[in-house]
Amino acid sequence: MLCAALAVLLSGCATAGPATDGCTAWRPIYISRADALTDGTAEQILVHNLTGARLCSWMQTR
């Protein structure tokens, strides 16, 4: 259940425009519904995407 909820939340990140300050090398991690994630992996992806949103201005598209 947790993995399914995180999949929906994580699949909507996108970059907001030209990235600066080292952000050009990093992109949001996307997952599909077919991916089998452990809770630990889902949590790491969530932390990565939230950090990118905070530091690199990634925006949720959905």
N, C-alpha and C positions, 0 to 999 in steps of 0.2 A: 504494500500500500504506500509506504513512504517513497519507494523508488518511483512508482507511477506519478505521485504528486510532484516529486522533484523533476521528473522528466518533462512535465508540462511547464514548470517554472523555468527550467534551464534552456528549453528549446527556443525561447524568444529573445535572446540577446543578440544585438548587432552593434556595429560601430557607428558612432554619430557623425563621423567625418574624418578629415585628416588627423591622424594620431600624432602626438608629440611626446617628448620626454620618454623615449624608449617604448612607447606603446605600439609602434608599427610592427614589432616582432611578435606581438601577442594578439590573439584573437579569442573570442568566446569559444567554449567547448560546447558543441552541439551533440545531442544524443537522439537516437530514434526510439520509438516504442519497442522495437525488436531487441534493443540492447539489454543485456542482463547485467545489472549493476549490484554490487554489494552496497550496504549502507555506507561503508567507509568511502568507497569510490564516489558515490553520489554526493556525499558531504564535501569531499575534496573538489569536485567539479563546481558545486555551489559556492564554496569559498573562493575559488578561482574567478568565477563569473561575477560575484559580488565585488571582489577586489578590483577587477577590471572596470566595472561600472563606476566605482568610486574614484579610481586613479586615472582612468583613460576615457571617461565619459561614455562608456558603452550604454546604449539605450535598449530597453525591451521593445520588441517590435510587435508582440502579440499580447 
